[in-house]
Amino acid sequence: MNGLDLLNLSCYYVEIGQDWLQGLGGEKGLELPLERQADGRLTGACQERVTQRLGAFLKRRPWQPRVRVVCALGARGVTLRRLSLPASSREESQRLLTLQIESEFPLPPDELAWGYGQISQAILASKEANGKQGFLVAAIKRAALDDYLKIFTDCGASPVFTLAALARSYVCPRTPGAYAVLDLGQRSSELAIFEDGLPTVVRVLPWGSQNLAPAPAKAPDGTQALPPEGGVPSAAGGAVDWAADGAQTRRQDARATLAGGGAMDWLARALDGPLAVRKIYLTGAAASGPGLGPQMTAGLGNGAECEAVNLALGEGRSAAVLGLKQAIERDRLWPSLVLETKAAKGKARVAQPAPLRWAVLAAVLALGALAAPYAEALLLKSRLAGKLAAIKQEKGKLATVDRELEFLRYLKQSQPAYLDLLFIIAKAAPPGTRFDTLSMNRRGELSVRGSIKDSQQLADFRSKLLDTGCFTNVVVEEQTPTPDRQKLTVRMSGQWDAASGREGLARAVAASEADKPKAGAKEAPPNRRSPATAPPEARPKPLAGIIPE
């Protein structure tokens, strides 16, 4: 995500100074004091306190993406360089800048958090040779940002670092040529000199609003009285009386008012250089004092005009914070210098917050997961309706199937036991018996006509049928010898007992199984004659009840 993507997203704005951390999110402000060690790093207790307070201020939920925070860093430890490189592509310029930084700065690029802004060709044409492109590079030790990175990471934030001096310029009117922005703090002040919108000099002045002593009292005649013994007058208490004769007198009085001239001496030395600064904008809480701008203008005496910038300051609303908020949210501008804080494959990369599109995609996927069961029901509703209609149609056929099944069951229960009858007769018939006709009706009335060997076999046959229990009676209606006197032609009738027919059939089957040879019985020797070839006296007699072949 680049700076243009962040213009459409809500951000938190933070300024990190030497003594204070000030933040603004919407209309809610935050101010936290900072405690530093001798080397400038934050103390452990301070880191813990700031992390806790800042996390409560950001109010990030664990399921939310990282909060975007644009941070403005103070000028302490920041170095600016103006570099001129041959015209080339963006990728080639990045590589050449890395090499140039390695030669210009005492530390390698991997140990620096640095960023650059390209100087426009219109400005470069008058100051650089043709075929060149100019860059303004800002760098700070990466270790100086470690404490801040850890704090923001623990709070679930993704910070982007720029210069506070550049952020303050957004609340100042645009002035052609060179101008300066002076931010007055309590113990120190920051001076940034701009040329065509880019900072070229950033310095920390070792004096601030606490160096401004109370204003001297006025004499009875209306002129400014001399300061009390051991004290110095201040511009914060009222305007200086310019009734004294001569510009030199007014300049000396103004210098005396501003901490005995020390502040003006520091500022005058900081403004010394090739750039002719004719406009100085004053920011900070101390800059709102009445008459400070004219007093500093008179105190400098070099033609530079000092003008205080009126801002609606408050909790968390420093000039740098308000400048970032105005530039990004109202003017749709992105800071021209962003310090890269992450190194990958030998190159530093800007710490970028999580893209909004991933958050939107996650929300869409969550909604899709919740709506999937309902969507499936809606999409498959027509198919389910068709299946239900088919089931109802098939259900109507079940009545027909049930009626047919009951009819088949009725037939099975009411039909005569023809097969059972034939099995019983076959088991009871003696050998040599021949049946010509056999009939049986639904009432169980049996009629048999055939031939048998003699009357004795006929009597045995009738007795066996009765012994099965399947017949209530068996009657021999006719028995006539055949013409050759070898057999008897008989006609028998009987009544089938359906109730006991099944039991008699079971007994007959059990008797048939008992007559079968057992498994494992020894076979006849090979040289033994078979019953068919054996002499008649050696043949086995047929057993009664076996079905003749």
SEFI-259288 format. One line per 8 residues: for each residue y, x, z of C-alpha. Coordinates in nm, 2 decimals, padded with zeros to 4 digits, always signed. Example, Ala and Ser with C-alpha at 12.3 -4.5 7.8 and 13.67 -1.06 7.14 Angstrom:
REM residues 2
-00.45 +01.23 +00.78  -00.11 +01.37 +00.71
This chain:
REM residues 549
+00.00 +00.00 +00.00  +00.34 +00.14 -00.09  +00.69 +00.06 +00.03  +00.74 -00.22 -00.21  +00.43 -00.40 -00.08  +00.57 -00.38 +00.28  +00.90 -00.55 +00.17  +00.71 -00.88 +00.15
+00.55 -00.84 +00.50  +00.68 -00.89 +00.85  +00.73 -00.56 +01.04  +00.82 -00.43 +01.38  +01.10 -00.18 +01.39  +01.11 +00.11 +01.64  +01.35 +00.40 +01.71  +01.21 +00.70 +01.90
+01.48 +00.91 +02.06  +01.48 +01.19 +02.31  +01.51 +00.96 +02.62  +01.44 +00.61 +02.49  +01.21 +00.41 +02.27  +01.37 +00.09 +02.14  +01.19 -00.18 +01.94  +01.26 -00.51 +01.77
+01.02 -00.77 +01.65  +01.18 -01.09 +01.52  +01.44 -01.17 +01.79  +01.25 -01.00 +02.08  +01.37 -00.65 +02.18  +01.21 -00.37 +02.38  +01.35 -00.07 +02.56  +01.13 +00.19 +02.73
+01.25 +00.52 +02.90  +01.06 +00.83 +02.79  +00.96 +01.13 +03.01  +00.90 +01.46 +02.84  +00.75 +01.79 +02.94  +00.93 +02.13 +02.90  +00.79 +02.16 +02.55  +00.92 +01.82 +02.44
+00.58 +01.64 +02.45  +00.55 +01.31 +02.64  +00.39 +01.32 +02.99  +00.05 +01.16 +03.04  +00.19 +00.89 +03.27  +00.47 +00.81 +03.02  +00.21 +00.78 +02.73  +00.00 +00.54 +02.94
+00.30 +00.33 +03.04  +00.44 +00.31 +02.69  +00.10 +00.22 +02.54  +00.06 -00.07 +02.78  +00.42 -00.20 +02.74  +00.41 -00.16 +02.36  +00.07 -00.33 +02.33  +00.20 -00.63 +02.52
+00.51 -00.63 +02.30  +00.31 -00.62 +01.97  +00.06 -00.89 +02.08  -00.21 -00.79 +01.83  -00.54 -00.98 +01.85  -00.86 -00.78 +01.80  -00.95 -00.99 +01.48  -00.61 -00.94 +01.33
-00.52 -00.65 +01.09  -00.32 -00.36 +01.23  +00.05 -00.43 +01.30  +00.30 -00.27 +01.06  +00.56 -00.07 +01.25  +00.84 +00.12 +01.08  +00.96 +00.40 +01.31  +01.29 +00.59 +01.30
+01.26 +00.95 +01.44  +01.55 +01.14 +01.60  +01.68 +01.45 +01.43  +01.54 +01.69 +01.70  +01.30 +01.92 +01.53  +01.37 +01.79 +01.18  +01.45 +02.03 +00.89  +01.60 +01.94 +00.56
+01.56 +02.14 +00.24  +01.70 +02.08 -00.10  +01.45 +02.21 -00.36  +01.48 +02.24 -00.74  +01.17 +02.22 -00.95  +01.09 +02.21 -01.32  +01.07 +01.87 -01.47  +00.71 +01.74 -01.47
+00.49 +01.44 -01.39  +00.46 +01.29 -01.05  +00.12 +01.44 -00.97  +00.24 +01.78 -01.09  +00.56 +01.75 -00.89  +00.36 +01.67 -00.58  +00.15 +01.99 -00.63  +00.46 +02.20 -00.69
+00.63 +02.06 -00.39  +00.34 +02.16 -00.17  +00.35 +02.51 -00.30  +00.73 +02.53 -00.26  +00.71 +02.39 +00.10  +00.45 +02.66 +00.18  +00.70 +02.93 +00.08  +01.02 +02.76 +00.23
+00.89 +02.66 +00.57  +00.73 +02.89 +00.83  +00.43 +02.65 +00.87  +00.18 +02.55 +00.61  +00.21 +02.20 +00.47  -00.11 +02.08 +00.66  +00.07 +02.15 +00.99  +00.38 +01.96 +00.88
+00.47 +01.59 +00.86  +00.69 +01.59 +00.55  +00.84 +01.36 +00.29  +01.08 +01.39 +00.00  +01.33 +01.19 -00.19  +01.42 +01.26 -00.56  +01.78 +01.33 -00.64  +01.90 +01.11 -00.93
+01.96 +01.28 -01.27  +02.32 +01.18 -01.27  +02.39 +01.38 -00.96  +02.16 +01.66 -01.07  +02.33 +01.70 -01.41  +02.65 +01.83 -01.25  +02.49 +02.06 -01.00  +02.15 +02.18 -01.14
+02.05 +02.35 -01.45  +01.91 +02.14 -01.74  +01.53 +02.09 -01.73  +01.53 +02.08 -01.35  +01.46 +01.80 -01.10  +01.59 +01.80 -00.75  +01.42 +01.69 -00.43  +01.54 +01.65 -00.08
+01.25 +01.74 +00.16  +01.24 +01.65 +00.53  +00.98 +01.81 +00.75  +00.88 +01.81 +01.12  +00.58 +01.97 +01.31  +00.28 +01.74 +01.29  +00.21 +01.81 +01.65  +00.54 +01.65 +01.74
+00.41 +01.32 +01.61  +00.07 +01.34 +01.78  +00.18 +01.15 +02.09  +00.35 +00.88 +01.89  +00.05 +00.84 +01.66  -00.19 +00.81 +01.95  +00.03 +00.55 +02.12  +00.06 +00.33 +01.81
-00.31 +00.37 +01.72  -00.42 +00.26 +02.08  -00.19 -00.05 +02.04  -00.35 -00.14 +01.71  -00.05 -00.05 +01.50  -00.01 +00.14 +01.17  +00.32 +00.33 +01.18  +00.54 +00.46 +00.90
+00.79 +00.73 +01.00  +01.13 +00.79 +00.86  +01.45 +00.95 +00.98  +01.68 +00.76 +01.22  +01.98 +00.92 +01.06  +01.88 +00.77 +00.73  +01.82 +00.43 +00.89  +02.17 +00.43 +01.05
+02.33 +00.48 +00.71  +02.21 +00.13 +00.60  +02.45 -00.04 +00.84  +02.75 +00.17 +00.72  +02.95 +00.09 +00.41  +02.86 +00.28 +00.10  +03.11 +00.55 +00.04  +03.12 +00.76 -00.28
+03.09 +01.14 -00.23  +03.02 +01.29 +00.10  +03.04 +01.10 +00.43  +02.89 +01.14 +00.78  +02.73 +00.92 +01.04  +02.77 +01.01 +01.41  +02.55 +00.83 +01.66  +02.68 +00.88 +02.02
+02.41 +00.89 +02.28  +02.44 +00.95 +02.66  +02.36 +01.32 +02.67  +02.34 +01.41 +02.30  +02.46 +01.29 +01.97  +02.32 +01.30 +01.61  +02.53 +01.39 +01.31  +02.40 +01.33 +00.96
+02.60 +01.42 +00.65  +02.52 +01.23 +00.34  +02.58 +01.31 -00.02  +02.53 +01.03 -00.27  +02.31 +00.83 -00.03  +02.08 +01.11 +00.08  +02.11 +01.31 +00.40  +02.17 +01.67 +00.34
+02.25 +01.79 +00.69  +02.11 +01.65 +01.02  +02.22 +01.81 +01.35  +02.19 +01.74 +01.72  +02.52 +01.79 +01.91  +02.47 +01.87 +02.28  +02.73 +01.62 +02.41  +02.74 +01.24 +02.44
+02.91 +00.95 +02.61  +02.86 +01.10 +02.96  +03.08 +01.39 +02.86  +03.37 +01.14 +02.82  +03.56 +01.13 +03.15  +03.75 +00.82 +03.28  +04.08 +00.76 +03.11  +04.40 +00.89 +03.28
+04.64 +00.64 +03.43  +04.97 +00.56 +03.25  +05.30 +00.69 +03.39  +05.55 +00.43 +03.51  +05.76 +00.49 +03.20  +05.47 +00.39 +02.98  +05.37 +00.74 +02.86  +05.02 +00.88 +02.93
+05.01 +01.07 +03.26  +04.84 +01.40 +03.31  +04.47 +01.38 +03.41  +04.39 +01.41 +03.78  +04.30 +01.75 +03.92  +03.95 +01.85 +03.80  +03.92 +01.55 +03.57  +03.96 +01.48 +03.20
+04.08 +01.16 +03.03  +03.86 +00.94 +02.82  +03.90 +00.72 +02.51  +03.67 +00.46 +02.66  +03.93 +00.35 +02.91  +04.21 +00.28 +02.66  +04.41 +00.41 +02.37  +04.61 +00.74 +02.38
+04.99 +00.71 +02.39  +05.12 +00.88 +02.08  +05.48 +00.90 +02.21  +05.47 +01.28 +02.23  +05.65 +01.47 +01.96  +05.46 +01.62 +01.67  +05.12 +01.59 +01.52  +05.00 +01.91 +01.70
+05.08 +01.74 +02.03  +04.89 +01.43 +01.93  +04.59 +01.64 +01.82  +04.59 +01.84 +02.15  +04.61 +01.52 +02.35  +04.32 +01.37 +02.16  +04.11 +01.68 +02.21  +04.19 +01.68 +02.58
+04.09 +01.31 +02.59  +03.74 +01.39 +02.43  +03.60 +01.60 +02.72  +03.86 +01.87 +02.71  +03.81 +01.95 +02.34  +03.45 +02.05 +02.36  +03.32 +01.75 +02.17  +03.57 +01.81 +01.89
+03.49 +02.17 +01.87  +03.12 +02.09 +01.83  +03.19 +01.83 +01.57  +03.43 +02.05 +01.37  +03.18 +02.33 +01.35  +02.91 +02.08 +01.24  +03.14 +01.96 +00.96  +03.21 +02.31 +00.83
+03.04 +02.35 +00.50  +03.08 +02.32 +00.12  +03.09 +01.94 +00.15  +03.43 +01.79 +00.20  +03.36 +01.50 +00.44  +03.64 +01.25 +00.44  +03.48 +00.96 +00.62  +03.29 +00.96 +00.95
+03.12 +00.64 +01.07  +03.06 +00.61 +01.45  +02.75 +00.42 +01.58  +02.60 +00.38 +01.93  +02.70 +00.19 +02.24  +02.98 +00.44 +02.32  +03.13 +00.40 +01.98  +03.24 +00.05 +02.07
+03.51 +00.18 +02.31  +03.86 +00.08 +02.21  +04.06 +00.34 +02.02  +03.78 +00.59 +01.99  +03.80 +00.61 +01.61  +04.17 +00.69 +01.59  +04.14 +00.94 +01.88  +03.86 +01.13 +01.71
+04.05 +01.12 +01.38  +04.35 +01.28 +01.55  +04.13 +01.52 +01.74  +03.97 +01.66 +01.43  +04.29 +01.70 +01.24  +04.12 +01.79 +00.91  +04.19 +01.47 +00.72  +03.86 +01.31 +00.80
+03.88 +00.95 +00.91  +03.66 +00.83 +01.19  +03.56 +00.46 +01.19  +03.35 +00.27 +01.44  +03.08 +00.04 +01.30  +03.07 -00.29 +01.48  +02.72 -00.40 +01.55  +02.56 -00.67 +01.76
+02.39 -00.43 +01.99  +02.15 -00.54 +02.26  +01.80 -00.48 +02.40  +01.61 -00.29 +02.14  +01.89 -00.33 +01.88  +02.01 +00.03 +01.82  +02.19 +00.12 +01.50  +01.87 +00.27 +01.35
+01.66 -00.04 +01.43  +01.92 -00.27 +01.29  +01.96 -00.05 +00.98  +01.58 -00.06 +00.91  +01.57 -00.44 +00.96  +01.87 -00.50 +00.73  +01.74 -00.26 +00.46  +01.39 -00.40 +00.44
+01.44 -00.77 +00.52  +01.78 -00.84 +00.37  +01.86 -00.57 +00.11  +01.49 -00.52 +00.00  +01.53 -00.15 +00.02  +01.26 +00.10 +00.14  +01.36 +00.43 +00.31  +01.39 +00.70 +00.05
+01.23 +00.95 +00.29  +00.89 +00.87 +00.45  +00.71 +01.14 +00.65  +00.35 +01.18 +00.56  +00.13 +01.19 +00.87  -00.23 +01.21 +00.74  -00.39 +01.50 +00.56  -00.68 +01.45 +00.32
-00.83 +01.72 +00.10  -00.54 +01.96 +00.17  -00.27 +01.70 +00.10  -00.07 +01.49 +00.34  -00.07 +01.11 +00.28  +00.15 +00.84 +00.42  +00.00 +00.63 +00.70  -00.03 +00.29 +00.54
-00.09 -00.03 +00.72  -00.39 -00.25 +00.63  -00.32 -00.44 +00.30  -00.24 -00.81 +00.33  -00.48 -00.89 +00.06  -00.77 -00.78 +00.28  -00.66 -01.01 +00.56  -00.62 -01.29 +00.31
-00.97 -01.22 +00.17  -01.12 -01.21 +00.52  -00.96 -01.55 +00.60  -01.09 -01.69 +00.27  -01.44 -01.57 +00.35  -01.43 -01.72 +00.70  -01.31 -02.05 +00.56  -01.58 -02.03 +00.29
-01.85 -01.97 +00.55  -01.74 -02.27 +00.76  -01.71 -02.49 +00.45  -02.04 -02.38 +00.29  -02.26 -02.65 +00.46  -02.02 -02.93 +00.37  -01.97 -02.80 +00.01  -02.35 -02.78 -00.03
-02.38 -03.15 +00.08  -02.11 -03.26 -00.16  -02.26 -03.06 -00.45  -02.62 -03.18 -00.39  -02.53 -03.54 -00.31  -02.61 -03.67 -00.66  -02.94 -03.48 -00.67  -03.04 -03.61 -00.32
-02.95 -03.97 -00.43  -03.18 -03.94 -00.73  -03.46 -03.82 -00.51  -03.42 -04.11 -00.27  -03.42 -04.35 -00.55  -03.75 -04.20 -00.69  -03.90 -04.22 -00.34  -03.81 -04.59 -00.31
-03.96 -04.65 -00.65  -04.28 -04.47 -00.56  -04.29 -04.65 -00.23  -04.33 -04.98 -00.41  -04.65 -04.86 -00.57  -04.81 -04.80 -00.23  -04.88 -05.17 -00.19  -05.08 -05.17 -00.51
-05.27 -04.86 -00.41  -05.35 -05.01 -00.07  -05.49 -05.33 -00.23  -05.71 -05.14 -00.47  -05.84 -04.92 -00.19  -05.93 -05.22 +00.02  -06.11 -05.37 -00.28  -06.31 -05.06 -00.33
-06.40 -05.05 +00.04  -06.51 -05.41 +00.02  -06.73 -05.33 -00.28  -06.88 -05.03 -00.10  -06.96 -05.24 +00.21  -07.08 -05.55 +00.03  -07.28 -05.41 -00.26  -07.67 -05.41 -00.23
-07.83 -05.08 -00.13  -08.00 -05.03 -00.46  -08.04 -04.65 -00.42  -08.16 -04.68 -00.06  -08.42 -04.94 -00.17  -08.55 -04.73 -00.45  -08.58 -04.43 -00.21  -08.78 -04.64 +00.05
-09.01 -04.78 -00.22  -09.07 -04.44 -00.37  -09.16 -04.29 -00.03  -09.40 -04.58 +00.05  -09.58 -04.62 -00.29  -09.93 -04.47 -00.31  -10.02 -04.23 -00.59  -10.10 -04.39 -00.92
-09.87 -04.68 -00.86  -09.67 -04.81 -01.16  -09.38 -05.05 -01.14  -09.29 -05.25 -01.45  -08.99 -05.45 -01.30  -08.79 -05.43 -00.99  -08.50 -05.66 -00.91  -08.27 -05.72 -00.62
-07.98 -05.96 -00.58  -07.67 -05.95 -00.36  -07.85 -06.15 -00.09  -08.11 -05.87 -00.05  -08.40 -06.06 -00.21  -08.64 -05.82 -00.37  -08.90 -05.88 -00.65  -09.14 -05.61 -00.77
-09.40 -05.63 -01.05  -09.64 -05.35 -01.13  -10.00 -05.21 -01.11  -10.18 -05.05 -00.82  -10.53 -04.89 -00.79  -10.69 -05.14 -00.55  -10.63 -05.39 -00.28  -10.65 -05.13 -00.01
-10.36 -04.93 -00.15  -10.17 -05.26 -00.19  -10.22 -05.34 +00.18  -10.11 -04.99 +00.28  -09.81 -05.01 +00.05  -09.70 -05.34 +00.21  -09.75 -05.20 +00.56  -09.54 -04.90 +00.49
-09.26 -05.11 +00.37  -09.26 -05.32 +00.68  -09.29 -05.01 +00.90  -08.96 -04.88 +00.77  -08.78 -05.16 +00.93  -08.57 -05.22 +00.62  -08.74 -05.55 +00.53  -08.77 -05.86 +00.73
-09.08 -05.97 +00.53  -09.28 -05.85 +00.24  -09.51 -06.10 +00.06  -09.78 -06.03 -00.20  -09.74 -06.33 -00.44  -10.00 -06.23 -00.70  -10.27 -05.97 -00.75  -10.49 -05.98 -01.07
-10.74 -05.72 -01.19  -10.67 -05.56 -01.52  -10.91 -05.62 -01.81  -11.08 -05.28 -01.75  -11.12 -05.36 -01.38  -10.95 -05.02 -01.30  -10.64 -05.15 -01.14  -10.47 -05.46 -01.00
-10.16 -05.62 -01.14  -09.95 -05.73 -00.85  -09.62 -05.92 -00.79  -09.45 -05.88 -00.46  -09.13 -06.02 -00.30  -08.94 -05.93 +00.01  -08.61 -05.97 +00.20  -08.38 -05.66 +00.25
-08.24 -05.63 +00.60  -07.89 -05.48 +00.56  -07.84 -05.43 +00.94  -08.14 -05.21 +00.99  -08.16 -05.07 +00.64  -07.95 -04.76 +00.73  -08.16 -04.67 +01.03  -08.48 -04.70 +00.83
-08.34 -04.49 +00.56  -08.25 -04.22 +00.82  -08.61 -04.23 +00.96  -08.75 -04.20 +00.61  -08.53 -03.90 +00.53  -08.63 -03.73 +00.85  -09.00 -03.78 +00.77  -08.95 -03.64 +00.43
-08.78 -03.33 +00.57  -09.07 -03.28 +00.81  -09.33 -03.29 +00.52  -09.16 -03.01 +00.34  -09.31 -02.66 +00.38  -09.12 -02.44 +00.63  -08.91 -02.15 +00.52  -09.08 -01.82 +00.55
-09.43 -01.96 +00.50  -09.67 -01.71 +00.34  -09.74 -01.76 -00.03  -10.08 -01.78 -00.17  -10.23 -01.45 -00.28  -10.19 -01.37 -00.65  -10.57 -01.38 -00.71  -10.60 -01.72 -00.56
-10.64 -02.01 -00.80  -10.36 -02.27 -00.83  -10.45 -02.63 -00.73  -10.43 -02.73 -01.10  -10.70 -02.48 -01.20  -10.91 -02.52 -00.89  -11.24 -02.72 -00.91  -11.20 -03.09 -00.81
-11.38 -03.05 -00.48  -11.13 -02.76 -00.39  -10.82 -02.95 -00.48  -10.60 -03.08 -00.19  -10.58 -03.45 -00.15  -10.23 -03.61 -00.20  -10.05 -03.70 +00.11  -09.96 -04.06 +00.16
-09.59 -04.14 +00.11  -09.52 -03.87 -00.15  -09.35 -03.99 -00.47  -09.59 -03.96 -00.76  -09.48 -03.76 -01.05
